[in-house]
Amino acid sequence: MKSHEMDMCTGSLWKKIMVFSVPLMFSNILQIVFNISDVAVVGKFAGSIALGAVGSTSILLTLSTGILLGLSSGVSALTALYIGAKDKNSIKKTVHTSALLLAFSGIAIMLLGIVFAGLILTAMHTKDELIGGASLYLRIYLLGTPALAMFNFGNAVLSAAGDTKRPLYYLTFAGVVNVLLNLFFVLICKMGVSGVAIASIISQYISAALVLRLLLCSEESFALRKENLHIDRLILRRVLRIGIPSALQYALFALANLFVQTSVNYFDHVMVEGNSAAANADPLVYDMMAAFYTACTSFIAQNMGAKKRERIRKSYFICMVYSFGLGLFLGVGIYLLRYPFLSMFTSEKAVVHAGIRRLSVMALSYCVSAFMDCSIAASRGLGRTIVPMFIVTAGSTVFRLLWIWTVFAHYRTIESLYLLYVFSWTITGIAEMIYFAKTMKAVRFS
């Protein structure tokens, strides 16, 4: 076994899943640093209006990133399957087809986002005093989408092989650059929201260049070679069969959250800014938990290729335990540290207190999402994504809209709005777990 790869089909699953997930966890955190450092710097040094402007774009950035992550999940699952089956020719075809797919997708999202940014922000009822800065920040930030796409491609391939450490090193370097550039552009150049957006895209291109260089110089079966870059139609269909439903899941979540953000925008600007500050906890918790979801998909896919049913079951259970425990620990921990946490993004007491109202509801809610997301990741590892997508649509999108139109419309309190998260995760999680259990029973190894 090569030093940077991991054999997911033998050995202790408790240990290997943790060893696999911890570097990925910190990689995910460092990606969050790109946006959080933007929010922190503008909130501290450019004022609450700039804070609200950047925060108002978070749902749209989550949407674009989520689509790329969904497509990348198809790359990771299929690559891991072929690694487990030791099919080198299919690994090569998957890597090169996926590289072109993610590159084209990143460019398409960038162009569409830049063209329609203003219209979408207006449709979200973004405050008049925030929309100018939000539109500027979003259009500049989206210029980095092709780089984000290529980093996620490279990260997906390496994760499928069990290499989660080197992407962490690259993101550490890019994250430090991002923070330093944020401070330089805002404090020295007085560029405000445009400065932090430029800092972010520079950092994204650095991390993408590093991971692509690694794949181009690699001698492993998943190496990237310019002369092999072409679309294999069969592989493309297989990647898209997993990736498109996964991308749609992210998109549907983001769409539902657009309605949530629109509902938040009906409150005064202090509540909007407090929500923006407190919402920085969301990606911090979700993306750390997501490390175990990626592990779940990779371990299940490799063991699916190796035809090891019992290790598939154990991988699912262990990832569920780890992700639930982490969500509970982080949610409670952030709430206990709510004042220093929120003070990173704003110095205004009214905004801090508005943010605490969100954290008080979400603290014990995050962990519940593990039942839903881990089950979706497990089904993805088995190559099943279409039914989970429909379950998510019903449980976490349609349900949230109905909640907004009924419960929130009746009570009109910010707490009644935030409670929709835990209720939607609960009903969706139950349905996803039932689907995975039934799918496992139906799987036949020929």
C-alpha positions in Angstrom: 0.0 0.0 0.0 1.4 3.4 -1.0 2.2 5.8 1.8 -0.5 8.3 0.9 -3.3 5.8 0.2 -5.4 3.8 2.6 -6.7 0.3 2.2 -10.4 0.7 3.4 -11.2 -3.0 2.9 -9.1 -4.4 5.7 -8.2 -3.4 9.3 -10.0 -1.6 12.1 -12.9 0.6 10.8 -13.1 2.7 13.9 -9.5 3.6 13.6 -9.3 4.0 9.8 -12.4 6.1 9.5 -11.1 8.5 12.2 -7.6 8.6 10.6 -9.3 9.3 7.2 -11.8 11.9 8.5 -9.6 14.1 10.8 -7.5 15.6 8.0 -10.6 16.0 5.8 -12.3 17.7 8.7 -9.6 20.3 9.0 -9.6 20.7 5.2 -13.3 21.5 5.3 -12.7 24.0 8.1 -10.0 25.7 6.1 -12.4 26.1 3.2 -14.8 27.8 5.6 -12.0 30.1 6.7 -12.2 31.7 3.2 -15.7 32.9 3.9 -15.6 33.4 7.6 -12.4 35.5 7.4 -14.2 37.7 4.9 -17.2 38.1 7.3 -14.9 38.7 10.3 -12.7 41.3 8.7 -15.5 43.3 7.1 -17.6 43.1 10.3 -14.8 44.3 12.4 -13.1 46.9 10.1 -15.7 47.9 7.5 -18.9 48.0 9.7 -22.2 46.2 10.1 -23.5 47.2 6.7 -20.6 45.5 5.0 -21.1 42.5 7.3 -24.8 42.2 6.3 -23.8 42.6 2.6 -21.4 39.7 2.7 -23.7 37.6 4.9 -26.6 38.1 2.5 -24.7 36.2 -0.1 -24.0 33.1 2.0 -27.0 31.1 0.8 -26.1 31.7 -2.9 -22.4 30.8 -2.3 -23.6 27.6 -0.5 -25.7 26.8 -3.6 -22.9 27.2 -6.0 -20.4 25.3 -3.8 -23.0 22.6 -3.1 -23.6 21.9 -6.8 -19.8 21.4 -7.2 -19.6 19.2 -4.1 -22.5 17.1 -5.4 -20.8 16.5 -8.7 -17.5 15.8 -6.8 -19.3 13.2 -4.7 -20.0 11.2 -7.9 -16.4 11.4 -8.8 -15.3 10.2 -5.3 -17.8 7.3 -5.1 -17.0 6.0 -8.6 -13.3 6.3 -8.1 -13.4 4.6 -4.8 -15.5 1.8 -6.3 -12.9 1.1 -9.0 -10.1 1.4 -6.5 -11.7 -1.3 -4.4 -12.2 -3.5 -7.4 -8.6 -2.8 -8.5 -9.8 -1.7 -12.0 -7.0 0.7 -13.1 -8.4 1.4 -16.6 -11.7 2.5 -15.2 -9.9 4.7 -12.6 -8.0 6.5 -15.4 -11.2 7.1 -17.4 -13.1 8.3 -14.3 -10.3 10.8 -13.3 -9.9 12.3 -16.8 -13.6 12.5 -17.6 -14.4 14.0 -14.2 -11.7 16.7 -14.6 -13.4 18.0 -17.7 -16.8 17.7 -16.2 -15.9 19.8 -13.1 -14.0 22.4 -15.2 -17.0 23.0 -17.5 -19.3 23.1 -14.5 -17.2 25.7 -12.6 -17.1 28.0 -15.6 -20.9 27.6 -16.2 -21.8 28.4 -12.6 -19.4 31.4 -12.7 -21.0 32.9 -15.8 -24.6 32.3 -14.7 -24.0 33.6 -11.2 -22.4 36.8 -12.5 -25.2 37.5 -14.9 -28.1 36.9 -12.5 -26.6 37.9 -9.2 -28.5 41.2 -8.9 -31.8 39.7 -9.9 -31.5 36.9 -7.3 -30.5 39.2 -4.5 -33.5 41.5 -5.4 -35.8 38.5 -5.4 -34.5 37.6 -1.9 -35.7 41.0 -0.6 -32.1 41.9 0.3 -32.2 45.3 2.1 -31.6 48.3 0.0 -28.6 49.3 2.1 -27.0 45.9 1.7 -27.7 45.0 -2.0 -25.0 47.1 -3.6 -22.2 45.6 -1.5 -23.7 42.1 -1.7 -23.9 42.2 -5.5 -20.3 43.4 -5.8 -19.0 40.8 -3.4 -20.9 38.0 -5.1 -19.8 38.8 -8.6 -16.1 39.0 -7.7 -16.2 35.9 -5.5 -17.8 33.9 -8.3 -14.7 34.5 -10.5 -13.0 31.9 -8.3 -15.7 29.2 -9.0 -13.6 27.4 -11.7 -10.7 27.1 -9.2 -13.1 25.8 -6.5 -14.4 23.2 -9.0 -11.0 21.9 -9.7 -9.9 21.8 -6.1 -13.0 19.8 -5.3 -12.3 17.4 -8.2 -8.8 16.8 -7.0 -9.9 16.5 -3.4 -12.6 13.9 -4.4 -10.0 11.8 -6.3 -7.5 11.8 -3.5 -10.2 11.1 -0.8 -11.4 8.1 -2.8 -7.8 6.8 -2.5 -7.7 7.5 1.2 -5.3 10.5 0.9 -6.9 13.3 2.9 -3.6 14.8 4.3 -2.1 16.5 1.3 -5.3 18.5 0.5 -5.1 19.7 4.1 -1.6 21.0 3.7 -2.6 22.9 0.6 -5.6 24.4 2.2 -3.6 25.4 5.2 -1.3 27.4 3.0 -4.1 28.9 1.0 -6.1 29.8 4.1 -3.2 31.7 5.6 -2.7 33.6 2.4 -6.5 34.4 2.4 -6.5 35.9 5.9 -3.4 38.0 5.2 -4.8 39.3 2.0 -8.1 40.1 3.7 -6.3 42.3 6.2 -4.1 43.9 3.5 -7.0 44.7 1.1 -9.3 46.0 3.9 -7.0 47.7 6.3 -4.3 49.0 3.9 -6.1 49.3 0.6 -9.5 50.3 2.1 -11.3 48.1 -0.4 -14.1 46.7 1.8 -16.2 43.9 0.4 -14.4 43.8 -2.9 -11.1 43.4 -1.1 -12.1 40.3 0.8 -13.7 38.8 -2.3 -10.5 39.2 -4.3 -8.5 37.7 -1.4 -10.8 34.6 -1.4 -10.5 34.0 -5.2 -6.7 34.3 -5.1 -6.6 31.7 -2.3 -8.9 29.4 -4.2 -6.7 29.5 -7.3 -3.6 28.7 -5.2 -5.2 25.6 -3.6 -6.5 24.4 -7.0 -3.1 24.8 -8.6 -1.4 22.8 -5.8 -3.8 19.9 -6.0 -3.7 19.8 -9.8 0.1 19.8 -9.7 0.0 16.9 -7.4 -2.2 14.8 -9.7 -0.2 15.8 -12.8 3.1 14.7 -11.1 1.7 11.6 -9.5 2.6 8.0 -10.6 -0.5 6.4 -9.0 -3.4 4.9 -10.9 -5.4 8.1 -10.3 -2.7 10.4 -11.9 -3.9 13.2 -14.2 -2.3 13.4 -17.7 -3.1 16.1 -20.3 -3.0 13.6 -23.2 -5.6 11.4 -21.6 -8.1 14.3 -21.1 -11.3 13.2 -22.9 -14.9 12.4 -22.1 -15.7 8.7 -21.8 -19.5 8.6 -22.3 -20.1 5.5 -20.2 -18.1 6.9 -17.3 -19.7 10.3 -17.7 -23.1 8.8 -17.3 -22.0 6.9 -14.2 -20.6 9.9 -12.6 -23.6 12.0 -13.4 -26.0 9.3 -12.2 -24.5 9.7 -8.8 -23.4 13.4 -9.0 -26.5 15.1 -10.5 -28.9 13.8 -7.8 -26.3 14.7 -5.2 -25.9 18.2 -6.7 -29.7 18.6 -6.8 -29.8 17.7 -3.1 -27.4 20.5 -2.3 -29.3 22.8 -4.6 -32.7 22.0 -3.1 -31.3 22.6 0.4 -30.0 25.9 -0.7 -33.3 26.7 -2.4 -35.2 26.0 0.7 -32.7 28.1 2.7 -33.3 31.0 0.2 -36.8 31.1 1.4 -35.6 31.0 5.0 -33.2 33.9 4.3 -36.1 35.7 2.6 -38.1 35.3 5.7 -35.2 36.5 7.9 -35.1 39.6 5.6 -38.6 40.6 6.8 -37.1 41.4 10.2 -35.0 44.6 10.8 -31.4 44.9 9.7 -30.1 44.1 13.2 -31.8 40.7 13.1 -30.5 40.2 9.6 -26.9 41.0 10.7 -27.2 38.9 13.8 -28.5 36.0 11.7 -25.5 36.5 9.3 -23.1 36.4 12.2 -24.6 33.4 13.9 -25.0 31.5 10.7 -21.2 31.3 10.4 -21.6 28.4 12.9 -23.5 26.4 10.3 -20.7 25.7 7.8 -18.3 25.2 10.7 -20.4 22.4 12.2 -21.8 21.0 8.9 -18.5 20.8 7.2 -16.7 19.1 10.1 -19.5 16.5 10.3 -19.3 16.2 6.5 -15.8 14.6 6.8 -17.6 11.6 8.2 -20.1 11.6 5.4 -17.3 11.6 2.8 -15.7 8.7 4.8 -19.0 6.9 4.8 -19.3 7.2 1.0 -15.6 6.2 0.3 -15.5 3.3 2.7 -18.8 1.9 1.5 -17.9 2.3 -2.1 -14.5 0.7 -1.8 -16.0 -2.2 0.2 -18.8 -2.4 -2.4 -16.1 -2.9 -5.1 -14.4 -5.5 -2.9 -17.8 -7.2 -2.2 -17.5 -7.0 1.6 -21.1 -6.6 2.9 -20.3 -6.6 6.7 -17.8 -3.9 6.4 -20.3 -1.8 4.5 -22.8 -2.1 7.4 -20.1 -1.3 10.0 -18.8 1.7 8.1 -22.3 3.2 8.1 -22.9 2.6 11.8 -19.5 4.0 12.8 -19.8 7.1 10.6 -23.2 7.7 12.1 -21.9 7.5 15.7 -19.0 9.8 14.9 -21.0 12.5 13.1 -23.8 12.6 15.6 -21.3 12.9 18.5 -19.3 15.6 16.7 -22.5 17.6 15.9 -23.6 17.5 19.5 -20.2 18.5 20.8 -19.8 21.4 18.4 -23.3 22.7 18.8 -23.2 22.9 22.5 -19.6 24.1 22.5 -20.4 27.1 20.2 -23.4 28.0 22.3 -21.3 28.0 25.5 -18.8 30.2 23.7 -21.5 32.3 22.1 -20.2 35.7 23.1 -16.6 35.3 22.0 -17.8 33.5 18.8 -20.2 36.3 17.8 -17.7 39.0 18.8 -15.4 37.8 16.0 -18.0 39.1 13.5 -19.4 42.2 15.2 -18.8 44.6 18.0 -22.4 45.8 18.2 -24.3 44.4 21.3 -27.7 44.4 19.6 -26.3 42.3 16.7 -24.7 39.9 19.2 -27.9 39.4 21.1 -29.8 38.8 17.8 -27.2 36.1 16.9 -27.6 34.4 20.2 -31.3 33.9 19.5 -30.3 31.7 16.5 -27.6 29.8 18.4 -29.9 29.0 21.2 -32.1 27.0 18.8 -29.4 25.5 16.7 -27.1 24.2 19.4 -29.0 21.0 20.0 -30.3 20.8 16.4 -27.1 20.2 14.4 -26.5 16.7 15.6 -29.9 15.5 14.3 -28.8 16.2 10.7 -26.4 13.3 11.0 -29.2 10.8 10.7 -30.2 12.3 7.3 -26.8 13.2 5.8 -25.0 10.0 6.9 -27.7 7.8 5.4 -27.6 9.8 2.1 -23.8 9.4 2.0 -24.2 5.6 2.6 -26.7 5.3 -0.2 -24.4 7.2 -2.4 -21.6 4.7 -1.7 -23.9 2.0 -3.0 -24.5 4.0 -6.1 -28.1 5.0 -5.1 -28.9 8.7 -5.2 -32.2 9.2 -7.1 -34.6 8.0 -4.4 -32.6 9.9 -1.6 -32.9 13.0 -3.7 -36.7 12.7 -3.8 -36.8 12.0 0.0 -34.8 15.1 0.6 -37.1 17.1 -1.7 -40.1 16.1 0.3 -38.7 16.2 3.8 -36.3 19.1 3.7 -37.5 21.3 0.9 -41.3 21.0 0.6 -41.6 20.6 4.4 -39.6 23.7 5.0 -41.7 25.7 2.7 -44.9 24.4 4.3 -43.5 25.3 7.7 -42.7 28.9 6.6 -46.2 29.3 5.1 -48.0 27.8 8.2 -46.1 27.7 11.5 -43.9 30.8 10.8 -46.7 32.7 9.2 -48.8 32.1 12.4 -46.2 32.9 15.0 -44.0 35.4 13.1 -41.1 35.0 15.6 -37.5 34.3 14.6 -37.4 31.2 16.9 -40.4 29.7 15.0 -38.4 30.1 11.8 -35.2 28.5 13.1 -37.1 25.4 14.5 -37.9 24.3 11.0 -34.4 22.9 10.7 -34.5 20.3 13.4 -38.1 19.1 12.4 -37.2 18.8 8.7 -33.9 16.9 9.6 -35.9 14.5 11.8 -38.5 13.4 9.3 -36.0 13.2 6.4 -33.5 11.3 8.5 -36.0 8.6 9.4 -37.0 8.1 5.8 -33.4 8.0 4.6 -32.4 5.4 7.2 -35.3 3.2 6.2 -34.3 3.5 2.5 -30.7 2.6 3.2 -31.7 -0.5 5.2 -33.9 -1.7 2.4 -31.3 -1.1 -0.2 -28.7 -3.1 1.8 -31.0 -6.0 1.9 -31.5 -5.9 -1.9 -27.8 -5.6 -2.8 -26.4 -8.8 -4.4 -22.7 -9.4 -5.0 -22.3 -11.4 -8.2 
